[in-house]
Amino acid sequence: MLKLDLSKLSAFLPEDYLTSRQAGLEKAAAMLANHDGPGGDFTGWVYLPRDYDKAEFARIQAAAEKIKKQSQVLVVIGIGGSYLGARAVVELIASPNYNLKKKDTPDIYFAGNGLSTDTLQELIEIIGDRDFSVNVISKSGTTTEPAVAFRIFKGMLEQKYGKEGARERIYATTDKARGALKGLADGEGYEEFVVPDDVGGRYSVLTAVGLLPIACAGIDIQALMAGAAQAMDELGQGGLDNPAWQYAAARNALYEGGKKMELLACYEPAFRFFAEWWKQLYGESEGKDGKGLFPASVEYNADLHSMGQYIQEGERLMFETVVSFAPKGEFTIPHDPANVDGLNFLAGKPLAYVAEKAMRGVILAHVDGGVPNVLIQMPAIGAKSVGYLIYFFEYVCGLSGYLLGVNPFNQPGVEAYKKNMFALLGKPGYEDMKAALEARL
């Protein structure tokens, strides 16, 4: 399903970049398969497309149908991996204009991923008098941003529908056994779904964390999982002809050769939040111990007219990974008798033909400018192809982290800002730290 083109890397990599990393790739693949590498307790995603909880999957589908019937709006409350994967899939498959389209599924809005008063007030105004439900997603239930948002929307639901009615409109995706949200959900009787103990947040899109909102958008989550399962079967075979091995080796070789940044590029505007999901996946997984490529993204063609100059002639610190999807349909460029724009030489040609040539021309220009390029070619955007691509990037990320010599499944640096924030806000237990921080402000 996925075609990896590394032909534009030959001038930037040693001939043995792949074979010289064979032993490292074999070891990395074995650690992922056996769950015995650094962070192995969080590698439950490796076989998730095969071993997922089928009973819970059916409950997810049933809950999605219930939400569709009773609500015009679904508010998804979460931050980081608790919302990026779901939003990525909804926007890529259903459209970044999903909420503006005519449909028989609810509008979906994402909250709890920031602390902006203006944004919160605007969302409340957008919901207005419409019937709505909430899917709150948090392993602990105490992360500040989603916890504050849930307080607000829980109160709105209880005011609008009463406690009994609110109970039927709140869906909690949380830890299976402990935590503040788990205790609240048990006590209030909310329908609950599980954040698996062995799947970290940035790898959780194919669990209930992502699947419930995705299903509410009318996306076939069975096909999504089937695509991921196909990727699991194919990429798990190993070997130097494996595209995941090739890509991981190329990324590692480019990094060791001095590249500091990977630009993920796509010519589909709907890909924007998929790139945001990808940035968290790779940034949190590789960025530690003073190591790692900085993950960034660009949206082509638009960014060719803003970032293109730097990419072409700025500091040579990056390489590009371009994701290309086959078009779903066909649009033919019309003939203009006046030919004012001089484009009649394109008349009668499919727009996809022009887009393909533009992409190829950009790749050649950037390679000539010293920017190595990787091309990932996919079938048309759909649940199965997107499921495959999700798993491909997850698996490559695991291999890459182990090749880099880091634990790809922890994120110790994330806690630093949280401690400072708790201290400055006056959270009990942080009194000494609060005084020290305030002295530095």
N, C-alpha and C positions, 0 to 999 in steps of 0.2 A: 504493500500500500504506500509506503514511504520510499522515496528515491533520494539518496544522498549524493550530491555532486561535489567532490573535493578537487576537481580538476584545476581550479584557479588558486590552488595552494602550492603548486609544485615549485614556484620560484621562492617560496618563503619557508619551506620545511626541508630538513635533510631527508634523503631517500629512505633512510631506515626509521623514520619517525614512528611508524606503526610496529615494525618487528622489534625495535628496541624497547618497546613498551608492552610486548606480549606477555611477559611474565607478570608485570604489574596488573595488566588487565585480567589475566587469569585469576590472580589472587583477589582482585576487587570483586569480580563476578562471583567467585566462590564465597566471599564474605557476605555478599548480598543474598545469595541463595541459601546460605546456612545460618544467616542472622548472627554471625559471630565476630564481626568486625567492630571497630569503634562505633558506638551508638547503635549496635545491633538490636537493642530492645525496641528501636523505633523503625524497624524495617518491615513491619507488617504489610506495608503497601506493596511489597514485591509480588506477593501472590494474591493480593486482594481481589483482582478481577476474576479470579477463580474461586476463592475461598470466602467471599463476602457473605454476610448473614442474610440468607434468602428470606427468612421470616421477617426480619426488619425491613428488607427491601420491599416486600409486599405491603408492610405498614406505611412505608414512605409513599408508595403509589396511592394507597387509600387516603392518606392524609392530604396529599396533593389534590385529589379529587374533591375532598371535603372543603378545602380552602377555596378551590375554584367555584364551588357552588355557593358558599356563604360570604365570600368577600370580593370586593372590587379592587382591593389593594392588599398586598402582602409587604410588610416591613421586615426586612432581614437585618437583624442586629448582630454585628460581629466586627472584628478588626483583624487585619493580617490574613492568615490562612483561613479564618472563619468567614471571610466574605469574598476574597479576591478570586478564588477558583469558581465559585458560583457565578459571580458577575462576569468573569471571563467567558464562561461557556454560554451564558444567556445572551451576551452581546454578540459573540461570534456566530452562534447558530441562529438565534432568533432575531438579532439586529440590535445595533446600538440605539436605534429608534424604537425599541420594543414597546415602551410605554405610550408612544404616540400612534401605534398601529391599531387598526380595528381588529379585535380578537375576542375569543371567548374565555380568555385566561386573565387573571388579575394583573394590574400594574404591579411592578416589583420595584421597591426602593430600598436602598441600603443605608443603614444608619449605624451609629455606634463606632464609626471608624475615624472620628475626629471629635473636636470639642468646640466647633464653631457655633456660636449662638445664632448667627444669621442663617446658616444652613439648616439648623434644627427648626427654627421658626418657619422657614420656607416650606420644609417638608410637611409640617403640621397644617399649613395653609393649603398645600396641594391635596392632602388627604381630605380636608374639609369634612363634609357630612357623610362621606362614603363609608360603607362597611369595610372594615379592615381586620386583618389578623397579623400576628407577630410570630416570627421564628427567631428566637434568641439563641445565639450560638456562643458558648464559652465553656471551656474545660473546667475552669474554677468558679466562674461567676463573680469574680472580684476584680477583673481587669477594669481599670477606671472608665475608659471610653465607652465600651458596651454596657457596663453596669449602670452608668448615669443615664444612657439612652433608654435602657430597659425600665428603669424607675419611671421615666416620663411616659413612655408608651403603655406600660402596664397600668399606670394611673388613668390614662386616657381611656383605655379599654374598660376598666372597672367603672369609670364615671359614665361611659356610654351604654354599657351592657349590664352593669352590676357584676359582682364577683362571680356568680354562677355563669353568666354569659361570657365573661372574660376568660374563664377557665376553658371554655370550648374554642377559644380563638388564640390561645397561646401554646406554642409548640417549642419545647426546650430541647436543644441538642447539646449534651453535656457529658460529663464523666458518668460511667455506669454505676459508680458506687459511692463517690464522695464529692465534696465541694459545696460551696454556698448555693450555687444554682441547682445542683442535684437535690439538696435538702429542701429548697423552696419549691421545686417542681413536685417532689414527693408530697410535701405538705399541702400544696394547693390543688394537686390532682391534674397538672398539665400533662398532655401527651408528651412522652419523652423519646428521644433518639440518642444514640451513643456516639461519642467521640472515642474511637478505639484507643486503648492505652498504648498500643504499639505503632501508631501512626501519628507523626507530628503534624502540626497545623498546616504547614506549607505543602504537605503531601496528602491532604485530607479531602481533596475535591471529589474523589470517587467514593467517599463515605457519606453518611447522612448529612454531614456538614455542607456538602455541595449538592447532593442529590435531591434533597427536598425542595430547595428553591428552584433548581433546574427543572424538576418535574412540574412545579407549579407554572412554569413558563410554557408548558405543553411540549417540552422536548422529550424524546424517547430515551429514557435513561437505560432501558434494556439494551438498546443499540449502542449507547455510549459505553457501557460496560463490555459489550461484545467487541468493540474496537480496541479497548484496553486489553482485553483477554488475548486478542490476536497478537497485539504487540508483545505481551508477556511471553507468549509461546515462541514467537519468532526471535525476539531479542535475547531470550534466555538460552538460546542454543550456543551462543559464544562463537569464537573463531574470528580470524582476521578479516573475513568477509562480512562480518556483522556491522551494520551501519552505526549502531550505538558504540561499539568498540572503536570504530574508525573516527567518529566525531569526538569522543572523549580523548583519544590519543592526539588528534589534531589540536584540540583546545589546549591540552597540556603542553604540547610541543611549541605552540605559538606563545604561550605564557612563558615558558622557559627561554624562548627566543627573544623576550623583551616586550611582548604585547601586554598591556595593562587593562584593556577594556574590550568587552565584547558588545557590539551593537546588534540587537535583534531587529530586523527590518521586515516589513511586510507591506504589500501594495493594497491590502484590504483594510479600509478604515475600521471595520468591525473587529479587527485583530487587536485594537488598542489595549483593552483590558486583559486580553490573553498575555500580552507583553508585560503588563503590570504583575500578573501572577508569576510569570517566568522570572521577573526581576527579584521577587521575594524568594522564589525557589533557589535560585543560584546565589543571590547575595547572602542569604542567611546560611546557606550550606557551605559555601567556599570562603566567605570573608571572615577569616579568623587566623590567629597566630601570625599576624602580619603578612598573610598570603591572600591570593585570590584575584581573579579577574573582576573588574567592576562591571556589573551588568547594566546596560542602558538600552534604550529602544528608540527607534525612529519610525515615523509613518510616511511611507512613500506613496504617491509622488509628492505630497505636500511638503515634506521636510527636505526634499531636494532643493527647494526654493528658499530654504531658511538655514538648514544645517549642512546643506550640500557643499558649500564652499570650504567649511572646516574639514569635513570628511575627505574632500579631494586634496586639500593642500595644507591642512593644519599639522600639528605635531603627529608623528607617525606612531601613535600609541595604541591603535585599535585594530580589530578585525571585525568583519561583518558576518552574521548568519542571516540569510534571507530565506523567509518562508513563503512559498508560492502555492496558491490553490488553483485548481482548474475552475473555470467559470461554470456557474449553474445553467446559464442560458446564453443567448446570443443577442447582441445589439449591433446593427450595421450602421456605419457612418454614412449619412446622406450626402447627395450631390448638391452643390450650390451653384446655380448658373452664373452668379456674379463672381464667385471664387475670391471674395474679398480677402479672406484669410490665407489664400494660397494652399488650401488643404485638399483640393479636389483629387490630388494624387492618391489620397486615402479613401476616396468615395467608394462605397461598395465593400469595403473591407470590414471585418468584424472588429469591434472595439478591443476584444481580447487579443487580437493579432497585434494591434498597436501597443497594448500594454506589455505583451511578451517581448517585443522588440525594444521597448523602452527599458524594461528590466535588464535585458541582456546588455544593452548599451551602457547602462549605469554600472553594472558589474565590471565590464571591461575597463571603463574609465577609472573606477576606484582601484582596481587591481593595478592599472598602469600608474596610478598615483601612490602606490605603495600600501594599499589596504587589502590584505588577504580576504577572500570571500568564500563562504560556504553556502551552498544552495540546497535547501530542503524542499522537494517538490511533493505536493499532496494532491489527492483527488479533490473534487468539489467539497466545500464545507458542508458537513452533515454530522449527525451524532456519532456515527461509527468512525469517521475519519478524525474527528476531534478527540474522541476517546483514545484512538491510537496515538495521536500526537502528544496528548497529555502524558501517557505512559512512557513514550519515547524520551521526552525531556526529563521526566522523573528518573528513569533508569540511567540515562547519561549523567545526570547530576550525581547519582550515587557513585558511579564509576569514577567520575572526575574528582570528586572529593577524596576518594581513597588514593587515586593517583597523585593528588596534590599532597597527601600526607596529613589531612585533617579529618576530624570527625564531621561528616556531612549532616549529622542529624541532631546536633545541639545548637544552641544560640546563646551562649553565656553573655555576650555583649548587650543583648536586648535588655537585660535586667538593670543595667547601669542607669539608664534614663528613668526607669520606673522607680528606683530607690530615691533618686533625687526628687522626682515629682511628689512621691508620697511624703518625703520629709518636708518639702516646702509647703505642702498643703496641710501639714500638721497632723498626719496620720499617727495614731497612738503607737508608741514604740520607736519612733524616729526623732525624738526630741533633741538628742545630742547632735545628730546629723543635721537637723534643721538649723540649729544655731551656727554650725560651722559653714553651711552653705550660704546662709543669709549674710554672713560676714564677708563672703566673696562677691556678693552681688553689687 
